[in-house]
Amino acid sequence: MKAKRAILSVLSAVLVMCMALFAMTACSPTTVTISQTSASIIIGENLSLTATASDEAEITWSTSDEDVATVSRNGTVRGVGEGTATITAATEDASATCTVTVSAVTVTISPETASVERGETVQLSATASDDGTIAWSSSDTSIATVSSTGLVTGVAEGTATITARRGSAGSDTCTVTVTWEGRPDDYAEIEAGDEAGADANPGTWIYWADQGWVSTTVSVSEAYYADGAAHFTYSNNNGEWFGFQIFYQEPGNVIGTTYLAETTVVSEEAGDITVNGEVFSLKEGSNDVQVVYTESQTTSNGTAAASVSIQMGVNGVGPTITANTISISDFTFEPYTQETLATPTALSITDAGVVTVTDPNEAGRVSGYTLQFCQNGSIVYTQTVENGGTIDDSAFEDGTYDVRVIAVASSSLYASSAVSGNLATYTVNNGGVVYDVPTGGESDAVANAGRFYYFDEFGNGISNATYNKGTLQFNVDSTGGNWYSQQIFYRDSAVAAGETYTLSMTLTSPGAGSITVNGKVFNLTQGANNITVENLVQGGASATISIQFGVNGTGTSGIAGAVTITNINIAVA
């Protein structure tokens, strides 16, 4: 009996202790701790506060006066107006506060007005009442620019407002007048426009600046005519090669007449430009430019053509001078007859493919030599090499070729020579053609007959493309984009324009999907697929093989993985 009482006593004591501990835990209050209890900021400035709850409860933020300060749900306070606001971090059971004082800042700029000569500078100064950092800006950078230290540069005649700002809390301004005491009598602003505008207004210079049509917005700070020259200052020409262009139409030029156009180009930067389709490498400073062209009514794309068309870059390369100050003196135009280069008289090719040309033309007139590789009187391959250069026969089928040669003119001042007769033979014995398939379009395949090309619209659709002795292999990496996003092209040099032929091949696919071959849709299965397209007529500017990994109006094929094409046969019907 005594033992039972002892046990009950112990149990009672334990129970009392447990109840006490529970009571202590249940009654412990929740607390919120905030990182700052007071702070001062200026209008437009941010303050980051943090808060924690002892029981890890969710914290909400609020402000006592949104006209003074706002607070985000993560505790970021922003000064809105002068005054004091209480920022509260709260849970359901507890809260903590921070008193935030928001003040304005005054900015004082000196002087209040200023004058500067075009091309010269003037220094402004500014202070903020809180000694904070000043940001500078100009209302019109075509008139005046300002540096991060307040140094103003006069760009063109006119007036601009220079602003010194301390965040969004305060600012001050200075009115800057740009003068040009030595302004020439023939000064005239050059307007923005296009080639058709120049053609319609003979004697008037016009510039075109890309305004985001491609990938950039070209800034033109200066464009005027003075002292017998057109002057331009531009920047941010980082898009396509045609991002900044200059046009001019000479009054009185006769359509169909060939002219020698001459000018002097003064450039602050070195780089390549294109004048009437011909590439010129400018050096820093003065450059003499001569170009021969035939006056035309329309360009290649059907628009009105000007006498002068200049692009600050090279097609296929891009803009080579992204920012520049350039002047172009008045062009002179004289009727001109191109001198045709003499045809090379002899040609030798070593077994290693090294070319030696006997050329009667004066030095500097020839940029290289186009070799025509012929069989049975037909041109099979063409390739341009320098004298002493080496033939790249990696894409040539094995066999013996008669070789003819053309001297290529170094500029439009001359016309390339007539083609020679057969001057040499060249034998290829590589055991078949092996090469990495390059990127390109249908026009590339047409221009380089006998070589496959692949088109990849977004740059991530096709990879590891190779041709190895009759086998074309590549990976289709993306099934997105348009039905034509991934394409294969090939032009057979033996098939003449207008001929009818039959195309057959075996395409091994990693999966099922639909593709288009020379306009005909094929539904592929995984593995080998025999493809035949009959009654094809070879177009002059079209590929012999044209494959799209998709179907027009449907989308892409959905095929992804390694694709192999073998047993390629092109038979004239």
Secondary structure in CASP SS format (residue, H / E / C, confidence):
PFRMAT SS
TARGET T0000
AUTHOR 0000-0000-0000
METHOD secondary structure of the structure
MODEL  1
M C 1.00
K H 1.00
A H 1.00
K H 1.00
R H 1.00
A H 1.00
I H 1.00
L H 1.00
S H 1.00
V H 1.00
L H 1.00
S H 1.00
A H 1.00
V H 1.00
L H 1.00
V H 1.00
M H 1.00
C H 1.00
M H 1.00
A H 1.00
L H 1.00
F H 1.00
A H 1.00
M H 1.00
T H 1.00
A H 1.00
C C 1.00
S C 1.00
P C 1.00
T C 1.00
T C 1.00
V E 1.00
T E 1.00
I E 1.00
S C 1.00
Q C 1.00
T C 1.00
S E 1.00
A E 1.00
S E 1.00
I E 1.00
I E 1.00
I C 1.00
G C 1.00
E C 1.00
N E 1.00
L E 1.00
S E 1.00
L C 1.00
T C 1.00
A E 1.00
T E 1.00
A E 1.00
S C 1.00
D C 1.00
E C 1.00
A C 1.00
E C 1.00
I C 1.00
T E 1.00
W E 1.00
S E 1.00
T E 1.00
S C 1.00
D C 1.00
E C 1.00
D C 1.00
V C 1.00
A E 1.00
T E 1.00
V E 1.00
S C 1.00
R C 1.00
N C 1.00
G C 1.00
T E 1.00
V E 1.00
R E 1.00
G E 1.00
V C 1.00
G C 1.00
E C 1.00
G E 1.00
T E 1.00
A E 1.00
T E 1.00
I E 1.00
T E 1.00
A E 1.00
A E 1.00
T C 1.00
E C 1.00
D C 1.00
A C 1.00
S E 1.00
A E 1.00
T E 1.00
C E 1.00
T E 1.00
V E 1.00
T E 1.00
V E 1.00
S E 1.00
A C 1.00
V C 1.00
T C 1.00
V E 1.00
T E 1.00
I E 1.00
S E 1.00
P C 1.00
E C 1.00
T E 1.00
A E 1.00
S E 1.00
V E 1.00
E E 1.00
R C 1.00
G C 1.00
E C 1.00
T E 1.00
V E 1.00
Q E 1.00
L C 1.00
S E 1.00
A E 1.00
T E 1.00
A E 1.00
S C 1.00
D C 1.00
D C 1.00
G C 1.00
T C 1.00
I C 1.00
A E 1.00
W E 1.00
S E 1.00
S E 1.00
S C 1.00
D C 1.00
T C 1.00
S C 1.00
I C 1.00
A E 1.00
T E 1.00
V E 1.00
S C 1.00
S C 1.00
T C 1.00
G C 1.00
L E 1.00
V E 1.00
T E 1.00
G E 1.00
V C 1.00
A C 1.00
E C 1.00
G E 1.00
T E 1.00
A E 1.00
T E 1.00
I E 1.00
T E 1.00
A E 1.00
R E 1.00
R E 1.00
G C 1.00
S C 1.00
A C 1.00
G E 1.00
S E 1.00
D E 1.00
T E 1.00
C E 1.00
T E 1.00
V E 1.00
T E 1.00
V E 1.00
T E 1.00
W C 1.00
E C 1.00
G C 1.00
R C 1.00
P C 1.00
D C 1.00
D C 1.00
Y C 1.00
A E 1.00
E E 1.00
I C 1.00
E E 1.00
A E 1.00
G C 1.00
D C 1.00
E H 1.00
A H 1.00
G H 1.00
A H 1.00
D H 1.00
A H 1.00
N C 1.00
P C 1.00
G C 1.00
T C 1.00
W E 1.00
I E 1.00
Y E 1.00
W E 1.00
A E 1.00
D C 1.00
Q E 1.00
G C 1.00
W C 1.00
V C 1.00
S C 1.00
T C 1.00
T E 1.00
V C 1.00
S E 1.00
V E 1.00
S E 1.00
E E 1.00
A E 1.00
Y E 1.00
Y E 1.00
A E 1.00
D C 1.00
G C 1.00
A E 1.00
A E 1.00
H E 1.00
F E 1.00
T E 1.00
Y E 1.00
S E 1.00
N C 1.00
N C 1.00
N C 1.00
G C 1.00
E C 1.00
W C 1.00
F C 1.00
G C 1.00
F E 1.00
Q E 1.00
I E 1.00
F E 1.00
Y E 1.00
Q C 1.00
E C 1.00
P C 1.00
G C 1.00
N C 1.00
V C 1.00
I C 1.00
G C 1.00
T C 1.00
T E 1.00
Y E 1.00
L E 1.00
A E 1.00
E E 1.00
T E 1.00
T E 1.00
V E 1.00
V E 1.00
S E 1.00
E C 1.00
E C 1.00
A C 1.00
G E 1.00
D E 1.00
I E 1.00
T E 1.00
V E 1.00
N C 1.00
G C 1.00
E E 1.00
V E 1.00
F E 1.00
S E 1.00
L E 1.00
K C 1.00
E C 1.00
G E 1.00
S E 1.00
N E 1.00
D E 1.00
V E 1.00
Q E 1.00
V E 1.00
V E 1.00
Y E 1.00
T E 1.00
E C 1.00
S C 1.00
Q C 1.00
T E 1.00
T C 1.00
S C 1.00
N C 1.00
G C 1.00
T C 1.00
A E 1.00
A C 1.00
A C 1.00
S C 1.00
V E 1.00
S E 1.00
I E 1.00
Q E 1.00
M C 1.00
G E 1.00
V E 1.00
N C 1.00
G C 1.00
V C 1.00
G E 1.00
P E 1.00
T C 1.00
I C 1.00
T C 1.00
A C 1.00
N E 1.00
T E 1.00
I E 1.00
S E 1.00
I E 1.00
S E 1.00
D C 1.00
F C 1.00
T E 1.00
F E 1.00
E E 1.00
P E 1.00
Y C 1.00
T C 1.00
Q C 1.00
E E 1.00
T E 1.00
L C 1.00
A C 1.00
T C 1.00
P C 1.00
T C 1.00
A E 1.00
L E 1.00
S E 1.00
I E 1.00
T C 1.00
D C 1.00
A C 1.00
G C 1.00
V E 1.00
V E 1.00
T E 1.00
V E 1.00
T E 1.00
D C 1.00
P C 1.00
N C 1.00
E C 1.00
A C 1.00
G C 1.00
R C 1.00
V E 1.00
S E 1.00
G E 1.00
Y E 1.00
T E 1.00
L E 1.00
Q E 1.00
F E 1.00
C E 1.00
Q E 1.00
N C 1.00
G C 1.00
S E 1.00
I E 1.00
V E 1.00
Y E 1.00
T E 1.00
Q E 1.00
T E 1.00
V E 1.00
E C 1.00
N C 1.00
G C 1.00
G C 1.00
T E 1.00
I C 1.00
D C 1.00
D C 1.00
S C 1.00
A C 1.00
F C 1.00
E C 1.00
D C 1.00
G E 1.00
T E 1.00
Y E 1.00
D E 1.00
V E 1.00
R E 1.00
V E 1.00
I E 1.00
A E 1.00
V E 1.00
A E 1.00
S C 1.00
S C 1.00
S C 1.00
L C 1.00
Y E 1.00
A E 1.00
S C 1.00
S C 1.00
A C 1.00
V C 1.00
S C 1.00
G C 1.00
N C 1.00
L C 1.00
A E 1.00
T E 1.00
Y E 1.00
T E 1.00
V E 1.00
N C 1.00
N C 1.00
G C 1.00
G C 1.00
V C 1.00
V E 1.00
Y E 1.00
D E 1.00
V C 1.00
P C 1.00
T E 1.00
G C 1.00
G C 1.00
E H 1.00
S H 1.00
D H 1.00
A H 1.00
V H 1.00
A H 1.00
N C 1.00
A C 1.00
G C 1.00
R C 1.00
F C 1.00
Y E 1.00
Y E 1.00
F E 1.00
D E 1.00
E C 1.00
F C 1.00
G C 1.00
N C 1.00
G C 1.00
I E 1.00
S E 1.00
N E 1.00
A E 1.00
T E 1.00
Y E 1.00
N E 1.00
K C 1.00
G C 1.00
T E 1.00
L E 1.00
Q E 1.00
F E 1.00
N E 1.00
V E 1.00
D C 1.00
S C 1.00
T C 1.00
G C 1.00
G C 1.00
N C 1.00
W C 1.00
Y C 1.00
S C 1.00
Q E 1.00
Q E 1.00
I E 1.00
F E 1.00
Y E 1.00
R C 1.00
D C 1.00
S C 1.00
A C 1.00
V C 1.00
A C 1.00
A C 1.00
G C 1.00
E C 1.00
T E 1.00
Y E 1.00
T E 1.00
L E 1.00
S E 1.00
M E 1.00
T E 1.00
L E 1.00
T E 1.00
S E 1.00
P C 1.00
G C 1.00
A C 1.00
G E 1.00
S E 1.00
I E 1.00
T E 1.00
V E 1.00
N C 1.00
G C 1.00
K E 1.00
V E 1.00
F E 1.00
N E 1.00
L E 1.00
T C 1.00
Q C 1.00
G E 1.00
A E 1.00
N E 1.00
N E 1.00
I E 1.00
T E 1.00
V E 1.00
E E 1.00
N E 1.00
L E 1.00
V E 1.00
Q C 1.00
G C 1.00
G C 1.00
A C 1.00
S C 1.00
A C 1.00
T C 1.00
I E 1.00
S E 1.00
I E 1.00
Q E 1.00
F C 1.00
G E 1.00
V E 1.00
N C 1.00
G C 1.00
T C 1.00
G E 1.00
T E 1.00
S C 1.00
G C 1.00
I C 1.00
A C 1.00
G E 1.00
A E 1.00
V E 1.00
T E 1.00
I E 1.00
T E 1.00
N E 1.00
I E 1.00
N E 1.00
I E 1.00
A E 1.00
V E 1.00
A C 1.00
END
